[in-house]
Amino acid sequence: MATPEFTAQVVGTGSYLHGDPIDNKQIEALLGPVPEDILEGIQVKERHWMIDPDTGEHLVTNSQMAAGAATAALEQAGIEAGEVDLIVMSTASPEYLLPPAVTFVQEHLGIAECTTIEVRSGCAGFVEAADVARGYLERGTHRTAVVIGSEAISPLLVPMYRGIDPERIRMRDRLVAYTFGDGAGALVLRAEPADPQTRAGVLGSSIVTMGGTKKPGMQVIGGSTHAPLHKQVLAKRLMELKVDVVESGKFIPHMITRSLREMLEISGVKAEDIALWVVPEGNAGYMTSELEAAGLLTDEWLALRDKIYENIERVGATGSAAVPLALDEAARAGRLRTGDNVLLLAIETSKWKYAGMTLVWAG
């Protein structure tokens, strides 16, 4: 394979989290309590929602959150919105089926013309979007890309509790509400001439769906074309978020083990060479116990577990926004230095897929 003429380098990161954080006491008042040991397993202590929790009214839109994160990333990079010629966005919760949410982001940024691409996915989607953008930049057809992951999950939670006595709310619905948050994260990628003597840009990436023959681990049902609309409107809830918590606990350790091994091999680096591993939706202690229970404490994991950066405790499970929110937080906390090898890894339970990317931090 020919060496690319350009490398795609990260030159800015940004985040958008709406309003003040909502802590677990506020969720308990809306939906009722969950046992303390389950709370520890969920790991989330606070999250941000794009709605008013009490009324369910929307206070901001998905694309506005995405544009807010993009603006923050561009400001950090010192790049004007007018220089952007490519926007790639991942979301599983757009305002509309059409137009794509990414085109509204373009509008919010005031960009009259540019290439826009939208990836419909959850946790893995942001890394997928980054890999798409990387391809355009390495080919030299585009110079400046904004990659965004954004999710508006809270609107799906309101029907679980609005107007319902908390004591009557099912435990599985409580768990979902305690788990998820909204937000957006973004990074700016810039095409720079490749230098064979310099390590720069993306070292490797991989996207694999491991559940081609498995039932989905997560589904958002309703408001689409899976069933006649006249039948959908008769459902108890127009939209429903389903999570298979049991199967997730069984299968995710195998996904982590395989994806980590494959990413290191594809990238040509050893676990010891990784400076930071962004795994946004699970802390090292919790994942270590899960892997140990599954008999999967590999050498790669043991070498990397102290290099994990995650922020689920502070933002909740945020789907497409998870990786860029954690990456931006790590960058602003001074956890990254120029030349560091950074591993991004997202595990998505929808159809059991992972997306990973290893890159050299440009600073």
N, C-alpha and C positions, 0 to 999 in steps of 0.2 A: 504494500500500500504506500502511495506517495506521501511524503511529509507535507503537512499543510503549510501554506505560505504565511498564515497568520495564527496567532494563539488568542484564545478568548480569556481575558484576564478580569478578575473582579476588581472594580475600582470604587465601589460604593455599596453600602447596605442601608436598609431602612425598614421601619416598622410603623404600624398603625394599630392601636388598641383603643376602642371607643370608651370614653367615660371613666368613671372610677371603678376599681375592681369590686366584684361581688364575692363576698366570702361565703363559707359554708353555712354560717348561721342564717344568712339571708335566704339561701336555698332551702334550708330546713323549714323556715317559716312558710315558704311557698308550697313545698311538697312533702314535708315530714322528714324525720331523721332516717339515717342508715346506721347500722352497727359500726362501732369504732374500728374494728379490724378490717371491715370492708372499705371504710374511708382511707385507711392506710394503704390498702391495695390499689385504690383508685389514684392516690397520691396527690390529687388536686386540692389545693387550699383556697384558691381564688381564681376567678376568670373574668373576662369582659364580655358583655353582651351588647349587640347593636340595637336591642329593643329596650323599652322600659319594662323591667321584670314584672311590675304590678299590673300594667295595662296591656302589655303586649304590643304597644304602638312602636313602629319602626322609627328610630331616631337618626339613622344613617343607612345608606345602601351598601351592598357588597362592592359595587364598582367605586363608590366614594372612598371606602376603606382602602381598596387597592390603589387608587390614585394617591391617597395620603401616604401610603408606604412608598410608592414610586417617587413621590416628591421628596420625601426624606432621604431616599437613596441618592437621588440626583443632586440634592444639596450637599450631601457628604462628599460626593464625587467631584463637585465643582463643575457640573455639566448642566447646560440649559436644556429644557425640555425639547426645544427646537432641533437639537442635535440628534435626538433619538430617531432612528430609522427602523426599529424593530421592537415590538412589544409582544411578549409571549406570556400568557397568563394561564394558571390552573385554578379551577374551582369546581366544586360539586354543588354549589348553591347560588347560581346566577339569578339575577332579577327576572329574566325572561328566557324562554327557550331560544328566541331570536329577537333582536340582534344579539350576537355574542357579547358577553359582559366586557370583554377586552376592548371592544369598540367604544363603549361608554367611558372606559378609562382613558382612551385616546382623546375623547371629547373633553373630559375633565382636565386633562393636561394641556389642552389647547393646541394639539398637534393636528394640523389640517390633513396631512398625508403621511402614512408610514405603513409598513407591513405589520399586520396583526394576526396572531394565531392564538387559539384557545384550546387548552387541554381539559377534557372533562374527567376529572379524577379526584381522589382524596389525598391521603398522606403522601403517596408516591408521586403525585402530579407535579409538584414543584420541581423535583429533580428531573422528571421527564421534560418539563418545559425548559429547564436550563440546558438540557442536552440538545433540544431542538434549536435553541438560540445559538449554542456553541457551534453547531454545524454551519449555520449561515455566516457566522463571523469568521470561522476558519477558512471558509471558501472565498472570503473576501468580497462577498456580495453586499454585506452590510458592515457598518463601522461601530455603531453604539446600540446596545440592546438593553431593555429593561425586562427583567424576568420577575413575575409576581405570583405569589400564592395567596389566595384570599378565600375566606369562608364566612358565611352567615348562617350558623347552625341554630342559633337561639329561636328563630321563628318556628322551627319544627318542635320546639320544646313547650311552647305556650299552650297548645291544646291538651297537653298532658295534665296541666294543673289549673288552668284558668276557670274559675267558678266551681271548683271541685274541693270538697273537704280533704285536707291533706291526709287524714287517716284512711281515706278510701283509695288513695293512689297506690298502685302496685309497686312493689319494690324494684322490679326491673325498670320501670319508668323513672323512679327516683334515681337509680344508678346512672341512667343516661343523662339526666339533668345535672347531676353532680359532676359528670365527667367532661362535658363539652363547653368550649368557649368560642368566641368569634375573634376575628382579627385578620390582619394582612401583613405580609412581609415581602420585601423586594431586594433585588440586587441589580447593580448595573454592571454589564459586561462590555469590555472595549476590545476591539480587534487591534492587536499590535503585531508588527512584523516578527515572524518566527526567527529565532537565532538557534541553530543546532547546538551551539556551545552552552546554551543557557536553559536551565529547567524553568519552564513557565507554563501557565495556562492549565488546561485539563489534562491529567495524566491517564485517565481511563474512566469508563462509565459502563453501567450494566442495568438493564431493565428486564425483569423476568416475572411472568405470571405463573405461579406454581399451582394455581387452583383451577386449571382448565376443566377438571372433572369433579371438583368439589363444590358443595353448596356455598353460596356467599356467606362470608362472616359478618358483613354489614350491608344493609340495604336501606335506601331511601325510596319509599314506595308512595306513588300517587302523583297526580298532576302531569303524567306523561302518557304514553300510548300503549302501555302494557295491557290495558283493559279498556273497554268502551267507556267513554266519559260519563254516559248516563248511568253506568253502574258504579263508577268511582264516586260520584257525588252522594251515593247512598251509604258509603262507608262511614264508620264511626268517626274516623279522622281523614280529612282530605289528603294529608301527608303524614307518613309514619316513618320513624327512624328505628330500625331493628339492628341489634348487635348480638352476635352469638358469643357471649362471654366465655362459656365453657370451652368451645372449640378454639377460641383465640388463645386461651391459656395453654392448650395442648400443642398447637401447631406453630405459634410464633417463635418459640425457642429454636425449632428446626429451621425456620426462615432466617433468623438472625445468624445462626451458625453457618448456613450455606452462603448467604449473601456476603458475609464478612470474608469468608475464605475466597470466594470468587472475585470480590472487589480488589483484594490485595494482589491476587494473581494477575488480573487484567491490568492493574495499574503499575505493576512491576515494582512494588514497594513491599517492605516487610512491616509487620505490625509495629516493631520498634521505631520505624521511621515516621510514623504518623504522630503529629504534634497534637492534633485535636480531632475528636470523633464526635460529630453532631448526630446524636440519636435523640430527637426531641421529645418523644412521648413515653419515657420510662427511665427511671434513675438506675444507676449502676448496681446499687444494693439489691433492688427489687429484681432486676434482670438476672443478676448473679444467682439469686435463690431459685429463680425459675429454671435457669440453665442447669444448675446443680441437680434439681429435682428430676430433670429430663436426662441426666447423665451426659450433658453437652458442654462441660467446662473445658473448652479447647485451649491450646497454647495461645492461639491468636486472641481469644477473649481475655485471658489472664494478662496478656501483654498490653491490652488496650483499655481495660475497664477503668483505670485511673485517669484516662484521658477523655472520658465521655463528658460532653456538655449537653445538658438538657434543661428545660424550663417548664415542664408540665405542671409543677407545683404552683407556678405563678400565673399561667395562662390557660391551663386546661388542655384538652385534646382539641386541636384546631385544624385538623385535616391538612389541606394544601398549604396553609399558613405556617404549619409547625416547623418545618426545616428553616425557612428564612427568618422567622421570629427568633429562633434559637441562635442562628448564625449571626444575626445583627446584634443580639444581646452579648454574645461572646466577643464580637469585634469591639463593641463599645466598652466592654469591661476590660479590654487590654489583654485578652487571652490569646491573641494571634499576633505573630511577627512576620515581617517580610521573609519569604522563603519557606515558611512552614508548610508541611504537607497536611492538608485538611481532608478528612473523609466525611462526606455527607451520605447518610443512609436512612431511607424512609421505608417503613414496613406498613403496608396497607392491607386490611383484612377484607375489603369488599369482595375481591376474588383472589385474595392471597397472593399479592404481588409485592415485589420490592424494586426500588430504584436507588442506585448508588452512583456517586461521582467522587473521584479523588482529584484535587486540584492543588496547585501551588499558590499560596496566598501572596498577592501582589503588594499588599500594604496600602 
